[in-house]
Amino acid sequence: MSIFSKIKSAIFGEKGPLGSGHFGTPKADAPAPAPAPQTTAAQPAPTPAAPTPQAAPAAPAQAVDVEAVLSGIASKKGSDLNWRTSIVDLMKLLDLDSSLDNRKELATELGYTGAKDGSAEMNMWLIKAVMRELEKNGGTVPANLKD
C-alpha cells in the first residue's frame, strides 16, 4: 500500500468517499446490469412500449471534511501536533512512519521534482500536495491547507 493510500485510509476509512480507487479514480462497486432475456420463437414478441429500466446510478458518497476529521483525531489523542503545516506531524497524528525514507516515497508518489532531502521546501510541498490529493479523492479541504 502506498504512503498516500495509508494517509487516505486513515482519514477516510478503508473505502473512503470514492471507493477504494487510487488518486481520484473510484472503484466500480456495482456490477453491470444483466442483459434482457432473449425471446424464443414460441413466445410472442414483447411490445416495444418502454425501454427496460436500467439500474439507477449510486448516489454520490458524502465528502469527508478532512480538517474536521484530523482535528477530531488530534482532540481524541490530546495531541498538539501541527498537522496543518507539517507533513511529519500529519503522519505522526495518523500513526504513520514519518521517516525521511517514507517522506521521499510519498514525494515520489505525488510527483515532487525537487531534491528529496527532507528540506523544509520538500516538506511544505508535501503537506499541500497531500491536502490537494485528499480533495481530489473526495475530501473537503479548506483553501488555506492546500495553497
Contacts in CASP RR format, 6 or more apart in sequence:
PFRMAT RR
TARGET T0000
AUTHOR 0000-0000-0000
METHOD contacts of the structure
MODEL  1
MSIFSKIKSAIFGEKGPLGSGHFGTPKADAPAPAPAPQTTAAQPAPTPAA
PTPQAAPAAPAQAVDVEAVLSGIASKKGSDLNWRTSIVDLMKLLDLDSSL
DNRKELATELGYTGAKDGSAEMNMWLIKAVMRELEKNGGTVPANLKD
1 9 0 8 1.000
2 22 0 8 1.000
2 105 0 8 1.000
2 109 0 8 1.000
3 96 0 8 1.000
3 102 0 8 1.000
3 105 0 8 1.000
3 106 0 8 1.000
3 109 0 8 1.000
4 23 0 8 1.000
4 106 0 8 1.000
4 109 0 8 1.000
4 110 0 8 1.000
4 130 0 8 1.000
4 133 0 8 1.000
5 22 0 8 1.000
6 94 0 8 1.000
6 96 0 8 1.000
7 90 0 8 1.000
7 91 0 8 1.000
7 94 0 8 1.000
7 96 0 8 1.000
7 106 0 8 1.000
7 130 0 8 1.000
7 134 0 8 1.000
8 16 0 8 1.000
8 133 0 8 1.000
8 134 0 8 1.000
8 137 0 8 1.000
9 16 0 8 1.000
10 94 0 8 1.000
10 95 0 8 1.000
10 96 0 8 1.000
11 64 0 8 1.000
11 66 0 8 1.000
11 69 0 8 1.000
11 70 0 8 1.000
11 94 0 8 1.000
11 134 0 8 1.000
12 64 0 8 1.000
12 137 0 8 1.000
12 138 0 8 1.000
12 139 0 8 1.000
14 20 0 8 1.000
16 61 0 8 1.000
16 64 0 8 1.000
16 137 0 8 1.000
16 138 0 8 1.000
17 61 0 8 1.000
17 62 0 8 1.000
17 63 0 8 1.000
17 64 0 8 1.000
17 137 0 8 1.000
17 138 0 8 1.000
17 139 0 8 1.000
18 24 0 8 1.000
18 25 0 8 1.000
18 26 0 8 1.000
18 27 0 8 1.000
18 61 0 8 1.000
18 137 0 8 1.000
18 138 0 8 1.000
19 26 0 8 1.000
19 27 0 8 1.000
19 29 0 8 1.000
19 61 0 8 1.000
20 27 0 8 1.000
21 27 0 8 1.000
23 133 0 8 1.000
23 136 0 8 1.000
23 137 0 8 1.000
24 136 0 8 1.000
24 137 0 8 1.000
24 138 0 8 1.000
29 58 0 8 1.000
30 55 0 8 1.000
30 58 0 8 1.000
33 54 0 8 1.000
33 55 0 8 1.000
36 52 0 8 1.000
39 45 0 8 1.000
39 46 0 8 1.000
61 138 0 8 1.000
63 138 0 8 1.000
63 139 0 8 1.000
63 140 0 8 1.000
64 138 0 8 1.000
64 139 0 8 1.000
64 140 0 8 1.000
65 139 0 8 1.000
65 140 0 8 1.000
66 131 0 8 1.000
66 134 0 8 1.000
66 135 0 8 1.000
66 139 0 8 1.000
66 140 0 8 1.000
66 141 0 8 1.000
66 145 0 8 1.000
67 84 0 8 1.000
67 140 0 8 1.000
67 141 0 8 1.000
67 142 0 8 1.000
67 145 0 8 1.000
70 83 0 8 1.000
70 90 0 8 1.000
70 93 0 8 1.000
73 79 0 8 1.000
73 93 0 8 1.000
73 94 0 8 1.000
74 80 0 8 1.000
74 81 0 8 1.000
74 83 0 8 1.000
74 93 0 8 1.000
77 93 0 8 1.000
79 93 0 8 1.000
81 89 0 8 1.000
81 90 0 8 1.000
81 92 0 8 1.000
81 93 0 8 1.000
82 89 0 8 1.000
83 89 0 8 1.000
83 90 0 8 1.000
83 93 0 8 1.000
84 127 0 8 1.000
84 145 0 8 1.000
85 124 0 8 1.000
85 127 0 8 1.000
86 123 0 8 1.000
86 127 0 8 1.000
87 98 0 8 1.000
87 103 0 8 1.000
87 106 0 8 1.000
87 123 0 8 1.000
87 126 0 8 1.000
87 127 0 8 1.000
87 130 0 8 1.000
88 98 0 8 1.000
88 103 0 8 1.000
88 123 0 8 1.000
89 98 0 8 1.000
90 127 0 8 1.000
90 130 0 8 1.000
91 97 0 8 1.000
91 98 0 8 1.000
91 102 0 8 1.000
91 103 0 8 1.000
92 98 0 8 1.000
96 102 0 8 1.000
100 118 0 8 1.000
103 116 0 8 1.000
103 118 0 8 1.000
103 122 0 8 1.000
103 123 0 8 1.000
103 126 0 8 1.000
104 116 0 8 1.000
104 118 0 8 1.000
106 126 0 8 1.000
106 130 0 8 1.000
107 116 0 8 1.000
107 122 0 8 1.000
107 125 0 8 1.000
107 126 0 8 1.000
108 116 0 8 1.000
110 126 0 8 1.000
110 129 0 8 1.000
110 130 0 8 1.000
110 133 0 8 1.000
111 129 0 8 1.000
112 122 0 8 1.000
112 125 0 8 1.000
112 126 0 8 1.000
112 129 0 8 1.000
114 121 0 8 1.000
114 122 0 8 1.000
115 122 0 8 1.000
116 122 0 8 1.000
127 145 0 8 1.000
128 145 0 8 1.000
128 146 0 8 1.000
128 147 0 8 1.000
131 141 0 8 1.000
131 145 0 8 1.000
131 146 0 8 1.000
132 141 0 8 1.000
132 146 0 8 1.000
134 141 0 8 1.000
135 141 0 8 1.000
135 146 0 8 1.000
END
